[in-house]
Amino acid sequence: MSTAAKVFVVLLVLFSVAFSMVTVTFVAQQGNWKQLALDFRAAYQAARVEATSVEALAKTREVQLQAQIGQLSAQIEALQTKLGEGEAALKGKDSELLQVKAERETALANAKRAGQLQVLEKNRADRLEKGNQALLDQTTELQKRNLDLARRVGDLTPKVAVLEEEVRALKEQRYALEQQLAAIQKGPKAIATPTPGASLVREVGPAAPPAVPIRGQILKVDGSVASISVGSADGVTEGMSFVIYRGADYLGKLRVTDVEPNRSGGDLTLVRGDIRPQDYVRDERSFGLQR
């Protein structure tokens, strides 16, 4: 029982006793004191029973309150534990929030730099596109010029071939005339009257052959060695040099080291292109005469 309950019970008992004494005094003064004493005694006993009942109720209430206090203390401890956990979690969230803010600031800075780089790259791409367009226009113009030059080369190639043959024939005639003139200068005995339609060639002892181009083709290429389709029967001798070409492209030279009647072989020198079979060759000496 708590102190307040005990005080309450004591005061109640004292009040009952005082009331009883006052009542007895009053009744005794009035006359029928014995009956009043009995009544007072009965009232006293009733008050005592009521006080005992109140005390029992107070003790029961105290036990209940103690139990509630224990439950509340346990709840308070549990709440304090949860509060500590919440504060720890809050600190962790604060740290995560700071980290997220830092990452956000970094991402914003990176995004800003990326935007600036994108603008720079776009400007560069625009400049490159303009440059590419200019180069494309130049390329188109060069292609047109190349086509025109190719047409002109195609038109001039047959003429060149005809002129080369005419030059070759004229050189043969000039050589024949030079031989005839030399024979006339040496005396009438070396002169032979040419027959109609025959070449004007005079025999004055052993004479050098005319500088007629020796033409052929590459038959086979093996590393730095190649074979050609002309040989001793065409006037090829060991040590001669042939120019190798394809169309108007210079490819290199071949120096003859092996001669057969209808073919020759030698070493490739001054190579400036991919030499393949079917490429053309011509002896360097006559090549120089026609250039």
C-alpha positions in Angstrom: 0.0 0.0 0.0 1.3 3.4 -0.8 1.8 6.2 1.8 -1.1 8.2 0.4 -3.5 5.3 0.8 -2.2 4.6 4.4 -2.7 8.3 5.3 -6.2 8.2 3.8 -7.1 5.1 5.8 -5.7 6.6 9.1 -7.6 9.8 8.5 -10.7 7.9 7.8 -10.4 5.9 11.0 -9.7 9.0 13.1 -12.6 10.8 11.5 -14.8 7.9 12.3 -13.6 7.8 15.9 -14.1 11.6 16.3 -17.5 11.4 14.7 -18.4 8.6 17.0 -17.3 10.5 20.1 -19.2 13.6 19.0 -22.2 11.5 18.4 -22.0 9.7 21.8 -21.6 13.0 23.6 -24.5 14.4 21.7 -26.7 11.4 22.4 -25.6 11.2 26.0 -26.7 14.7 26.4 -30.0 13.9 24.9 -30.8 10.9 27.1 -30.9 7.5 25.3 -27.1 7.0 25.4 -27.1 3.2 25.5 -29.0 2.8 22.3 -26.8 5.4 20.7 -23.7 3.6 21.9 -24.9 0.4 20.3 -25.7 2.3 17.1 -22.3 4.0 17.3 -20.6 0.6 17.8 -22.4 -0.8 14.8 -21.4 2.3 12.8 -17.9 1.9 14.0 -17.7 -1.7 12.9 -19.2 -0.9 9.6 -16.7 1.9 9.1 -13.9 -0.4 10.1 -15.1 -3.0 7.6 -15.3 -0.3 5.0 -11.8 0.9 5.8 -10.4 -2.7 5.6 -12.2 -3.1 2.2 -10.7 0.2 1.1 -7.2 -0.8 2.3 -7.6 -4.1 0.4 -8.7 -2.3 -2.7 -5.8 0.1 -2.3 -3.3 -2.8 -2.0 -4.8 -4.4 -5.1 -4.6 -1.1 -7.0 -1.0 -0.7 -5.9 -0.1 -4.1 -7.2 -1.8 -3.3 -10.5 -0.1 0.1 -10.7 3.3 -1.6 -9.9 2.7 -4.1 -12.7 1.7 -1.2 -15.1 4.8 0.7 -14.0 7.0 -2.4 -14.8 5.3 -2.7 -18.2 5.8 1.0 -18.9 9.4 0.8 -17.8 10.0 -2.1 -20.2 8.2 -0.2 -23.0 10.4 2.9 -22.2 13.6 0.8 -22.4 12.4 -0.8 -25.7 11.6 2.7 -27.0 14.9 4.0 -25.9 16.6 1.1 -27.7 14.6 1.8 -30.8 15.4 5.5 -30.4 19.2 4.7 -30.3 18.8 2.5 -33.4 16.9 5.2 -35.1 19.5 7.8 -34.2 22.3 5.5 -35.6 20.2 4.8 -38.7 19.7 8.6 -39.0 23.4 9.2 -38.8 24.0 6.6 -41.5 21.3 8.2 -43.7 22.9 11.6 -43.1 26.3 10.2 -44.3 24.6 8.6 -47.3 22.8 12.0 -48.0 26.1 13.8 -47.9 27.7 11.2 -50.2 24.7 11.4 -52.6 24.9 15.2 -52.6 28.7 15.0 -53.3 28.0 12.5 -56.2 25.2 14.8 -57.4 27.6 17.8 -57.5 30.2 15.7 -59.3 27.6 14.5 -61.8 26.4 18.1 -62.4 30.0 19.2 -62.9 30.6 16.3 -65.3 27.4 17.0 -67.1 28.4 20.7 -67.5 31.9 19.7 -68.8 30.2 17.1 -71.1 27.9 19.8 -72.4 30.9 22.1 -73.1 32.8 19.3 -74.8 29.7 18.4 -76.8 29.5 22.0 -78.0 33.2 22.0 -78.9 32.8 18.7 -80.7 29.8 19.9 -82.6 31.7 23.0 -83.7 34.6 20.8 -84.7 32.3 18.5 -86.5 30.7 21.4 -88.3 34.2 22.6 -89.3 35.2 19.1 -90.4 32.0 18.8 -92.4 32.7 22.1 -94.2 36.2 20.9 -94.8 35.0 17.5 -96.0 32.5 19.2 -98.3 35.2 21.4 -99.8 37.4 18.3 -100.2 34.5 16.4 -101.8 34.0 19.3 -104.2 37.8 19.2 -105.0 37.7 15.5 -105.4 34.7 15.7 -107.7 36.5 18.3 -109.8 39.7 16.2 -109.8 37.7 13.2 -110.9 36.2 15.2 -113.7 39.7 16.3 -114.7 41.0 12.8 -114.5 38.2 11.6 -116.7 39.0 14.3 -119.2 42.7 13.4 -119.1 41.9 9.7 -119.4 39.8 10.5 -122.5 42.6 12.6 -123.9 45.1 9.8 -123.2 42.8 7.3 -124.8 42.5 9.5 -127.8 46.2 10.2 -128.0 47.5 6.7 -127.4 46.6 5.4 -130.9 48.2 8.5 -132.4 51.3 8.0 -130.3 51.6 4.4 -131.4 51.2 5.5 -135.1 53.8 8.2 -134.6 56.2 5.8 -132.9 55.9 3.4 -135.9 56.4 6.3 -138.3 59.5 7.4 -136.3 60.9 3.9 -136.3 60.4 3.6 -140.1 62.0 7.0 -140.6 65.0 6.1 -138.4 65.4 2.9 -140.4 65.3 4.9 -143.6 67.7 7.4 -142.2 70.1 4.6 -141.1 69.9 3.1 -144.6 70.6 6.4 -146.2 73.5 7.0 -143.9 74.9 3.6 -144.9 74.4 4.4 -148.5 76.1 7.8 -148.2 79.0 6.2 -146.4 79.4 3.7 -149.2 79.3 6.4 -151.8 81.9 8.4 -150.0 84.2 5.3 -149.9 83.9 4.6 -153.6 81.8 3.2 -156.3 82.8 -0.5 -155.5 80.6 -0.5 -152.3 77.5 0.8 -154.1 74.8 -1.6 -155.1 71.8 -0.5 -157.0 68.6 -1.1 -155.0 65.8 -3.0 -156.6 62.4 -1.2 -156.8 60.4 -1.6 -153.5 63.4 -2.8 -151.6 65.0 -1.0 -148.6 67.8 1.4 -149.5 70.5 -0.6 -147.5 74.1 -0.8 -148.7 76.5 -3.4 -147.5 79.9 -2.1 -146.7 81.6 -4.8 -144.7 80.2 -5.6 -141.2 77.8 -2.8 -140.1 76.0 -2.2 -136.8 72.3 -3.1 -136.8 69.8 -0.3 -136.8 68.5 1.1 -133.5 65.1 -0.6 -133.8 63.2 -1.0 -130.5 63.2 -4.5 -129.1 59.8 -5.0 -127.5 58.4 -7.8 -125.4 56.4 -8.8 -122.4 57.1 -10.1 -118.9 56.6 -13.9 -118.8 57.3 -14.6 -115.2 58.4 -12.8 -112.0 60.1 -14.6 -109.1 61.2 -12.1 -106.4 63.9 -9.9 -107.9 64.3 -12.0 -111.0 62.1 -12.0 -114.1 62.0 -13.5 -117.6 60.9 -11.7 -120.9 59.5 -12.9 -124.2 62.4 -11.8 -126.4 65.8 -13.4 -126.8 68.9 -13.6 -129.0 66.8 -14.1 -132.1 65.4 -10.6 -131.5 68.8 -9.0 -130.9 68.9 -9.3 -127.1 72.5 -9.7 -125.7 73.7 -10.2 -122.2 74.1 -7.0 -120.2 71.3 -5.1 -122.0 68.8 -3.2 -120.0 65.0 -3.1 -120.6 62.5 -0.6 -119.3 59.4 -2.2 -117.8 56.1 -0.2 -118.1 52.3 -0.7 -118.0 50.5 1.9 -120.1 52.1 5.2 -119.2 53.3 4.0 -115.8 57.0 3.3 -115.3 57.5 0.1 -113.2 61.3 -0.6 -113.2 64.2 -2.0 -115.2 65.5 -5.5 -116.0 69.2 -6.2 -116.7 69.7 -9.3 -118.8 71.9 -12.0 -117.4 70.7 -15.1 -119.3 69.9 -15.1 -123.0 68.1 -17.8 -125.0 66.9 -17.7 -128.6 63.3 -16.8 -127.8 63.4 -15.6 -124.2 65.7 -13.9 -121.8 66.1 -13.5 -118.0 67.7 -11.0 -115.7 67.6 -9.1 -112.4 65.0 -6.4 -111.6 66.4 -3.0 -110.6 64.9 0.4 -109.8 61.5 -1.2 -109.1 58.8 1.4 -108.5 55.7 -0.7 -108.9 54.1 -4.1 -108.8 55.6 -6.0 -111.8 53.4 -8.7 -113.2 53.3 -11.0 -116.2 51.9 -9.3 -119.4 53.6 -6.0 -118.4 55.6 -4.5 -121.4 59.3 -4.2 -121.8 61.5 -2.3 -124.3 65.3 -2.0 -124.6 66.5 1.1 -122.8 68.7 2.2 -125.7 65.8 2.6 -128.2 63.6 3.8 -125.4 65.9 6.7 -125.0 66.0 7.4 -128.7 62.2 7.8 -128.8 61.9 10.1 -125.9 
